[in-house]
Amino acid sequence: MDKLKGNLLYGQSGGPTSVINSSAYGVIKEALKNKDAIGEIYCMKHGIQGVLKDDLIKVSDLSFEDVELLVNTPGAAFGTIRYKMKEWEEDEKEYKRILEILKKYNIRYFLYNGGNDSMETCREVDEYLKKVGYDCRVIGIPKTIDNDLPVTDHCPGYGSAAKYIANACMEIACDSSAYPKGKVTIAEIMGRHTGWLTAASYVASASSFGPDLIYVPEVPFSIEKFKEDIKKVMTRKDHCLVAVSEGIQDGQGNFIAAASGTKDPFGHTQLGGVCHKLAAIVSDELGYSTRPCELSLLQRSAVHLQSKTDVDEAINVGRYAVRYALAGKTSVMVAMRRANIDAYRIVYFTVPLKDVAAVEKTLPRTMINPDGNYIQPEFLAYVLPLIDGHHKPQFRNGVMRFTTVMKP
């Protein structure tokens, strides 16, 4: 098959990770190696909004240093967004605008880097382009610290976030156990519907410095049982560390804590503050001193604790996205699977966008203990390879060096 000749457009969408820019690096480096098919490389400013507003960055205008420093930079270097378009069957206006911009810049390769909702956007764009007969290869590049994309073994971004959570929980455990009369410390970890991130705190426990109790959204949360769990731990050791997902829900599916009644464009309730609510319950009803602790944005932005495995795989999914597009693939997402049971090795493949768009993969119940308040040891075999190795940041005058593609 002859290679389709034209330009490439790359975009970032959804919540940033500490390695999403490594995927951008992989895309750019691989595209530059294929100038016979790919002319210019463009990047959307703030995801699909950059297309709709005709606001693109031409990679050839960037310095060599800015491209190289992508791997060391947190956030989304080209800007991200949470933006939901209507389905094209319902309203073609924005899709017509996208087609106009793709034609203007002769875009024949459309690569979108994101999570569940981003893959849905990717699928809709691909379907519309096929409907109007515009020849363009559309490839989804996985990204999410939540690790909830289906089919793929794991998602780039998760390994580094898990590494940060494990080490942060070890540090918190050391600090909270320093006094003769300790507190109940409650660490709130991201995770709306899945417990992959919170489960990573078990790595700290397996190293003897971690939570005594771990609660994830996959198991209905009971306030009364939670209080009994706390009392049991405090009777045994006079201090207690709890790791809890922000998205824990009661038996009726109601979030234990929601920051407000507001929802994002994809219908997700704004969450936050569950550690403060639970700390107030422990203090007021059980009489223990408490300390709520939100790990917050550092979970996804801490490049000083990037997993080398995660960085390498994030680069590779970007590289493979370009390779698959050049090979004629379209309407697919790059995915990963483990190829060897005895030694960790990843094989890359593609999965149809329709099989991953807007679908969530939850933490298996077998990885959660029967009482629903801790993680099973089998989780370690899954997560340890993902947090392995350390990608060292670049420092100058004691501070890290980041790309200046889009200064904050």
ZIVEN-V378224 format. One line per field, one symbol per residue. phi: phi as a letter, one per 20 degrees, with the letter a starting at -180 (. if undefined). Layout:
phi=???
//
This chain:
phi=.fffdrddccbdbmffcfcfffffgfffffffecffddeeddcfemlfffffelccdeffeefgfffffgfedemdgdncadcdeffffebegffffffgfffgdledcddcdadgfffffgfffffffffemefbedcedfarffmdffmfgbdgofgffffffgffffffffffdfefdedeedeecfpfccdgffffffgfffemcbfeccccffdgedfffgfffffffffebmbbdddcffdgcefeneffbcfaefcegeneffdqnfffffffffffddnefcbfbeflffgddeffcfffgfffffffffffgfffffeofbmcdfccbedbfecfbddebdcggfecfldddefgffedfgfmcadegfffffegffdfmceffedblncfdcfdgcff
//
